[in-house]
Amino acid sequence: MLEIEDLTCTYGSVVAASQVCLSVKAGEILALVGSNGAGKTSTIMATMGHVRITGGSIMLDGVDVTRLGPRHRARLGMAVVPEGRRLFADMTVDENLTVGGYTRTKPAARQARERAYALFPRLAERRRQIAGSMSGGEQQMLAIGRALMVSPKVLLIDELSLGLMPKIIDLCMETIVRLKREGIAIVLVEQNTDRALEVADAVVVLASGRVVKAGTPEMIRADDTFFQTYIGLDGGQAVRNQVEANVEQRSS
């Protein structure tokens, strides 16, 4: 569904990501992890068309979108939930969703809005509330709902859990797993690496703008150097325990 080959992007003379390769199938979650400054957000925003690409290619469901702008990528089925949510703070929940569906016909946008409200009933209760007055968790729900207004084939999510309470993180993680089961391909950038590995089917690790490791969660958790570098010993053991539990559950 999404194929990125040798992607390189820059901010002026600064190379933010270099020769990044990754692929995501329909109905799959790929976790893109790494420390601060590793190039995760740059990769996400370049994929969506917001950062200049100086090398490589991006294929969306077999279509080369490398030279297309964000609007055209959205029309073809790509959407982003950006870091920090970036909502229209002085607009209502309903208005934010309407803007998210600006590429759709009115009937399609209406159907997508009702789907967002079904996923997040709290948004339906607050549809007339100004987005900037909502809690961080409610704003993240709205950011996801706004992205879903284009009925994406590929959903790019940057820092899903940032600043959220554990209960809201659980809700958001459950939601993206549900979207995965509906066939959406998801790229999840997440600094809470243990939570990312709980839901991911595949993992790509970035460092200094380059891919340094890729594989399944089981493969990644077997690398002690990875855990010491990106999570720490305690976090690594927690992920090991969770992944082992997931494997046992799948086996049964």
N, C-alpha and C positions, 0 to 999 in steps of 0.2 A: 504493500500500500504506500509506503514511504521509503525511498531509496536515496541515501545521501552518499556521494562518492567524492572523496578528496576535497571536502569543503574547506575553503580558506576565506576568512573575512577579516577586515581591518577597520580601525578607527584612525583615519589619517595614515600616518606611517607606522602605527602600532598594530601588530598582528594579534588579533584576539583569539582566533582559532585557526589551526593549520592542519590541512589534509585529514579532516575528520570524516570517518566512514561509519555509517550505521544504517540499519534497515529495520523496519517494523511491519509486521503482518497485520492484516485485519483481525480484530479480536485479540490483540496482544498489547501488553504494557511493557515498554522499554524504560528502565530507570537510567537516567543520565546523572552520574554522581561525581563528586570531587570536591576539593576544598575551595574556599573563596578565591576568586580570581582564576579558576581553572579553565574558564571559557564556556561554562554551561549556558548562561543566559545569552551570550553572544551567538552560540550555536542555535539556540531556540529562535532568537530574533532574526538571524540570517535566514533560517528556514522559512520563517513567515514573510520575509522580504523587507524587514525594517532595518537591516544592517547590510552594508555593501559587501557583495561577494566578489572576491578577486580570483577565485579559482574553484574548480570542482563543479558538480552538478547536483540538482535536486529533482527527483522524479516523484510525482504524486499520482498514484494509481495508473502508472504507465505514461503519464504526460510530463514532458520536460517543462518545469516551471521556473527554471533557474533565472531567467531574465524577465519574469513577470512580476508585477507589483503586488502588494498585499491584497488589494481589492480583487484582483483576478484569481489569486490563490484562494481567497475566501469563496469566490463563486464556484471554484472547482472542488471545494470541500475541505479546506484547511482552516483551522481556527486556533487562537492562542488565548490562554488565561495568563496574563502577564504578572511578573513579580510585582507585589504592591497593589495588585488588583486594577488600578488605574480606571476606576469608575468615573462617570460624570457625576461628581459629588453634589451638584446643585439640581440634579434631575431626579425624578422619582424612579422607583424600581421598575415600573411599567415602561417608563420612557427609556431607561437604560436598555431594557430588552428590545424595545422597538428599534433603537439605533443598531443593536447587534444584528437585527434581521433586515437591515436596509437593502440587502441584495436580493431578498426573497419577494415573491408576490404576496399580496396582502393575505390571501387564504393560507399560504404556506407559513407566513410569519405568525399568523394567529394560532395555527396548530402547534408551531414550535414554542410559542409563549406558554400555551397550556401545558405542554410537556415539561417545560422548566418548572412551572408551578406544581406539577404533579411530583416531580423529583424533590422539590424543596417547598413543602407546604407553608413553611414560615414566610417565604417570599410572597406567596399568594395572600397571606394575612396582612402583609405590609406593602402591597402593590402601589399604594398612593404615598408611601413614605419617601422622604428625601434620602437618597442613598448615603450622603455624607453624615447623616444622623444615626446610621445603623451601627451595630457592633461589628467588630472585625470578622467574626464568624459569618454573620449575615452578609457582609460585603463579599466575602469569598464565595458564598453560595451564589450571589448575584453575578460575580465575575464568571463563574462556571456556566450559569444559566445564560448569560449574554453570549458566551462562546458557542453554546449549543444552538443558538438561534439560526445558524447557517446549516444545521444538520450535518456536522462535519464527518468526513471519512477519517480524518486525522486530527487529533486534538493534542495541542502542545501546552503543557502545564508547567509554569515556572514557580517553584517554591510554594507548593500547595499548603504546607502546614505552618508557614512563617507567621509567628505571633498569635497562633490560635490555641485555644484551650484543648486539652486532650479529647474531651467529648466531641468537639466540633471536628477535630482531626479525624476521629473515628468515622464520623458521618461522611466527611468528604472522601475518605479512602473507600468507604463502602460504595459511595456513588460512582467513583471511577471504575471500580470493579464491576459494577452493574453496567456501566457504559461499555466496558470491554466485552461483556457477555452479549451485548447487542451488536457487536461486530466493529466497533470503533477502534482504530489503531491509536494508541496513546503513548506520547513521549513525556515522561514525568521527570522534571528536574526537582530534586529534593535533597536538602542538607540533612534531614532526619533520615540517615541512610538505613537504619534498621527498619523503619516503617516502609521505606521504598522497596527494600528487598522482600518484605512480607507479601507485597502485591505484584511484584515484577515477574515477568516471564523471562526477561533478558536484561542484562546490565552492561552499560558502557561506562568506564571510568576515565575521566579527563584529568590531566595535570598539565599546567602551563600551555593550555590550548591544544593539546594533542591527546589522542587515545592511547592510554598506557595499559589498559586491560579490558577485555570484553568476554562475556560468557553468561552462563546461567547463574542465578543466585547461589546455587549449590557450589558451583566452581569458584565464585568470588569469595564465598565465606570460608573456603578451604585454604585461602591464601593469608597466612598470618601477617605478612608485611602489609597487606591491604588494610586489615583491621587496625593494626597499630598506627598506621598513617592517617586513616580517614575516620575511624570510630574510636579507637582506644581499646584496651584489652577487655574492659567490662562490657562495652557496647558490642564488641566482637562476639563475646560469649552469648550475649542476649540474642544476637542475630542467628548464631549457630543453632541455639535452642529452638528458635522460631522456625527456621528453615527446616530443621530436622522434623519438627512437629508437622509442618506442611507436607513434607515428603511422606511421612507415615499416613497422614490423612488421605493423600491422593492414592496411596497404595491400597488402603483399605476400601 
